[in-house]
Amino acid sequence: MAVLAALAAWPEPGVAAARWMPGLGTTWQIQFSGRLNPSIDATVLDVDMFDTAASTVAALHADGRHVVCYINAGAWEKWRPDAGRYPRIVKGRGLDGWPGEKWLDIRRIDVIGPILTSRLDQCAAKGFDGVEFDNVDGYSNDSGFPLTAADQLAFDRWLAARAHERGLAVGFKNTLELALQLEPDFDFAILEQCFQYRECALVTPFVDAGKSVVDIEYSLTRGQFCAKAATLGIVAMRKRLALDAWRRACP
């Protein structure tokens, strides 16, 4: 089923609840592996939705933090508790360098939509303030499906609308070629290696809108990107690829 047909078949969205929106200069910690370190000096903690308990979210709120849940929307992960809900027909090629993950056919919102809305329901029930959807750039990768930019735009906007219905802020992730089109639908931006690949300027629409933009670099030293980040209005940090607690934020 084509994306637009699937969207047409989906129920009309309800009235969006009021939601938190991080502004420029908001400080971040992003941690998806290892024991959570809540002492990191950051306003927002971005953590895995499945691995983080509601009690942890509540404790972070009590400490004055905002908390974002990580959800892999564009790829299947074999270790997730709902992995069995994904039929073979929507699973494509493996993600290079990430064993146990496969790209999804994002055109089949009729199939993967209920799984993702269930994940969002869990995110909201645990008390998270926002959501980061990962692997939302399948159209520009060797996914195994003939995905187009139009397919990606439709899918990403569908995700943003479902998050907003649940009162969650939603983050734009990496797909910088689509930043101008998607900025109105998203509340903040999370980038990886935009300085290494010299594409950070593409996120200017988010900065101009006063929305938080954070970039993670894995290879460059802080001396190679911190000054540039400050000039562009981007909050940047260096982290390990494992995205554990280790973090070296720009001053």
C-alpha positions as CSV (number, residue, x, y, z in Angstrom):
1,M,0.0,0.0,0.0
2,A,1.4,3.4,-0.9
3,V,2.1,5.9,1.9
4,L,-0.6,8.4,0.9
5,A,-3.2,5.6,0.7
6,A,-2.3,4.4,4.1
7,L,-2.4,7.9,5.6
8,A,-5.9,8.4,4.1
9,A,-7.0,5.2,5.8
10,W,-5.7,6.2,9.2
11,P,-8.2,7.9,11.6
12,E,-8.2,11.6,11.7
13,P,-5.9,13.0,14.4
14,G,-7.4,14.3,17.6
15,V,-6.8,17.6,19.3
16,A,-3.1,17.9,20.2
17,A,-2.3,18.3,23.9
18,A,-0.1,21.2,25.2
19,R,3.5,20.1,25.1
20,W,7.0,21.1,26.2
21,M,9.3,22.6,23.5
22,P,13.0,23.0,24.1
23,G,14.5,26.3,22.9
24,L,17.9,27.3,21.6
25,G,20.7,26.7,24.0
26,T,19.0,23.8,25.8
27,T,21.7,21.4,27.1
28,W,21.4,17.7,26.4
29,Q,22.7,14.3,27.5
30,I,22.0,11.4,25.2
31,Q,22.5,7.9,26.7
32,F,21.3,4.6,25.3
33,S,23.7,2.1,26.9
34,G,25.2,1.4,30.3
35,R,24.0,2.5,33.7
36,L,22.2,5.9,33.5
37,N,24.2,8.7,35.1
38,P,21.7,11.2,36.3
39,S,24.4,13.6,37.6
40,I,25.3,14.8,34.1
41,D,24.8,18.6,34.0
42,A,22.1,18.8,31.3
43,T,18.6,20.1,31.1
44,V,17.3,17.2,28.9
45,L,18.1,13.5,29.1
46,D,17.4,11.4,26.0
47,V,17.1,7.8,27.0
48,D,15.8,4.5,25.6
49,M,12.0,4.1,25.9
50,F,11.9,0.4,26.6
51,D,14.9,0.4,29.0
52,T,13.8,3.3,31.2
53,A,11.2,2.9,33.9
54,A,8.5,5.4,34.7
55,S,10.1,5.8,38.2
56,T,13.3,6.9,36.6
57,V,11.5,9.5,34.5
58,A,9.7,10.7,37.6
59,A,13.0,11.0,39.5
60,L,14.5,13.0,36.7
61,H,11.5,15.3,36.6
62,A,11.8,15.8,40.4
63,D,15.4,16.9,39.7
64,G,14.2,19.6,37.3
65,R,15.0,17.7,34.1
66,H,13.0,17.0,30.9
67,V,13.2,13.5,29.5
68,V,13.0,12.3,25.9
69,C,12.3,8.7,24.9
70,Y,14.2,7.1,22.1
71,I,12.2,5.0,19.6
72,N,13.6,3.3,16.6
73,A,10.8,4.0,14.1
74,G,12.5,3.2,10.7
75,A,14.2,0.0,11.5
76,W,13.4,-3.4,13.2
77,E,15.5,-4.5,16.1
78,K,15.4,-8.2,16.9
79,W,15.9,-7.7,20.7
80,R,12.9,-5.5,21.3
81,P,9.9,-7.0,23.2
82,D,7.6,-6.3,20.3
83,A,9.9,-7.5,17.5
84,G,7.6,-10.4,16.8
85,R,4.8,-8.0,15.7
86,Y,6.7,-7.0,12.6
87,P,5.9,-9.4,9.6
88,R,8.6,-10.4,7.2
89,I,7.0,-8.3,4.4
90,V,8.0,-5.0,6.0
91,K,11.6,-6.0,6.9
92,G,14.3,-5.1,4.3
93,R,18.0,-5.1,4.3
94,G,20.2,-5.0,7.4
95,L,21.6,-1.7,8.6
96,D,25.3,-1.5,7.8
97,G,27.3,-1.9,11.0
98,W,24.3,-2.6,13.2
99,P,23.7,-6.4,13.5
100,G,20.2,-7.4,14.3
101,E,18.6,-4.4,12.7
102,K,16.7,-4.2,9.4
103,W,15.2,-1.3,7.5
104,L,11.4,-1.1,7.5
105,D,9.1,-0.4,4.6
106,I,7.8,2.9,5.8
107,R,5.2,3.0,3.1
108,R,3.3,0.2,5.0
109,I,1.9,2.5,7.8
110,D,-1.1,0.2,7.9
111,V,1.2,-2.5,9.2
112,I,3.9,-0.7,11.3
113,G,1.6,2.2,12.4
114,P,-0.1,0.2,15.2
115,I,3.2,-1.0,16.5
116,L,4.7,2.5,16.6
117,T,1.6,4.0,18.2
118,S,1.8,1.4,20.9
119,R,5.3,2.4,21.6
120,L,4.3,6.0,21.8
121,D,1.5,5.1,24.2
122,Q,4.2,3.5,26.4
123,C,6.4,6.6,26.1
124,A,3.5,8.9,27.2
125,A,2.4,6.5,30.0
126,K,5.9,6.6,31.5
127,G,5.7,10.4,31.7
128,F,8.3,11.3,29.0
129,D,8.2,14.9,27.7
130,G,9.2,14.2,24.1
131,V,10.3,11.5,21.7
132,E,13.3,11.0,19.3
133,F,12.5,8.8,16.3
134,D,15.6,7.1,14.9
135,N,16.4,5.8,11.4
136,V,14.0,8.1,9.7
137,D,16.2,8.4,6.6
138,G,15.6,5.1,5.0
139,Y,14.9,6.7,1.6
140,S,18.6,7.8,1.4
141,N,19.9,4.3,2.4
142,D,20.0,0.9,0.8
143,S,16.9,-0.2,2.6
144,G,15.8,-2.9,0.1
145,F,12.7,-0.9,-0.8
146,P,12.2,1.7,-3.5
147,L,11.6,4.5,-1.0
148,T,11.4,8.1,-2.1
149,A,11.8,11.5,-0.4
150,A,8.0,11.8,-0.6
151,D,7.6,8.5,1.2
152,Q,10.0,9.7,3.9
153,L,8.2,13.1,4.3
154,A,4.8,11.4,4.7
155,F,6.2,8.9,7.2
156,D,8.0,11.5,9.3
157,R,5.0,13.8,9.4
158,W,2.8,10.9,10.4
159,L,5.2,10.2,13.3
160,A,5.2,13.8,14.4
161,A,1.4,14.0,14.3
162,R,1.0,10.8,16.4
163,A,3.5,12.1,19.0
164,H,1.8,15.5,19.2
165,E,-1.6,13.8,19.8
166,R,0.0,12.4,22.9
167,G,1.4,15.7,24.1
168,L,4.9,14.8,23.3
169,A,7.5,17.1,21.7
170,V,9.1,15.4,18.7
171,G,12.6,15.5,17.4
172,F,13.8,15.8,13.9
173,K,16.7,13.3,13.3
174,N,19.6,13.6,10.8
175,T,17.7,13.8,7.5
176,L,19.1,17.2,6.8
177,E,18.1,17.3,3.2
178,L,14.5,17.4,4.4
179,A,15.0,19.9,7.2
180,L,13.3,22.8,5.5
181,Q,10.2,20.8,4.7
182,L,9.9,19.1,8.1
183,E,10.8,22.0,10.5
184,P,7.2,23.1,10.9
185,D,6.2,19.6,12.1
186,F,9.0,19.1,14.6
187,D,10.0,20.7,17.9
188,F,13.7,20.2,18.1
189,A,16.5,18.6,16.1
190,I,19.1,15.9,16.9
191,L,22.0,15.5,14.6
192,E,25.0,13.2,14.3
193,Q,28.3,14.2,12.8
194,C,27.0,17.2,11.0
195,F,30.3,19.0,11.4
196,Q,32.3,16.0,10.2
197,Y,30.2,15.8,7.1
198,R,29.9,19.6,6.7
199,E,26.2,19.8,6.6
200,C,25.2,21.6,9.8
201,A,24.0,24.7,7.9
202,L,21.1,22.7,6.6
203,V,19.5,22.8,10.0
204,T,19.2,26.6,9.9
205,P,15.4,26.5,9.7
206,F,15.3,25.1,13.2
207,V,17.7,27.6,14.6
208,D,15.8,30.5,12.9
209,A,12.6,29.1,14.5
210,G,14.2,29.2,18.0
211,K,14.1,25.4,18.3
212,S,16.7,23.4,20.2
213,V,19.4,21.8,18.0
214,V,21.9,19.4,19.4
215,D,24.7,17.7,17.5
216,I,26.8,14.6,18.5
217,E,30.3,14.1,17.1
218,Y,32.1,10.8,17.4
219,S,35.4,11.4,15.7
220,L,36.2,15.1,15.7
221,T,37.8,16.8,18.7
222,R,35.9,19.6,20.4
223,G,38.5,22.0,19.0
224,Q,37.3,21.1,15.6
225,F,33.6,21.8,16.1
226,C,32.7,23.7,19.3
227,A,33.4,27.2,18.0
228,K,31.5,26.5,14.8
229,A,28.6,25.1,16.8
230,A,28.4,28.3,18.9
231,T,28.3,30.4,15.8
232,L,25.5,28.4,14.3
233,G,23.4,28.2,17.5
234,I,23.9,24.5,17.9
235,V,24.6,22.8,21.2
236,A,27.3,20.1,20.5
237,M,29.1,17.4,22.3
238,R,31.5,14.6,21.7
239,K,30.4,11.0,22.6
240,R,31.3,7.4,22.0
241,L,29.4,5.6,19.3
242,A,28.0,3.3,22.0
243,L,26.2,6.4,23.4
244,D,26.9,5.5,27.0
245,A,27.2,8.0,29.8
246,W,30.5,9.4,28.7
247,R,30.1,12.9,27.3
248,R,32.3,15.9,26.5
249,A,30.1,18.9,25.9
250,C,31.2,22.1,24.3
251,P,31.9,24.9,26.9
